[in-house]
Amino acid sequence: CVVPCLAPVASGIDCKDGNGHSYRGSTSVTSSGVTCQAWSAVTPHQHAAFTPETHPDKGLESNQCRNPDNDSKGPWCYTMDPNKKWDYCDIPDCGKEVSLKG
């Protein structure tokens, strides 16, 4: 998976493999268009389950969509919408959206 996984990042295409557990792309907006809350922030939503401190190897340094709990539906994030704590992110599958052939 090393070459195919690196190719989308190198070419600037943002996509996920499988359920996105290893996704480290730059998408930081939910599927409904809401900006993601930083994983280290506690406003507008209080949370302690998934932070850079509790999961240092999950890519939670900023506010990008991630899948720290291996959710079968893919990457998600806490949102900046005070009425919606979290939501999934719409990130295409690398295998379906990206062709590695020239």
Secondary structure, DSSP 8 states (H G I E B T S, - for coil): -HHHHHHHHHTT---BSTTSTT------B-TTS-BB--TT--SSS---SS-TTT-TTS--SSS--B-TT--TT--EEEBS-TT-SEEE----BHHHH-----
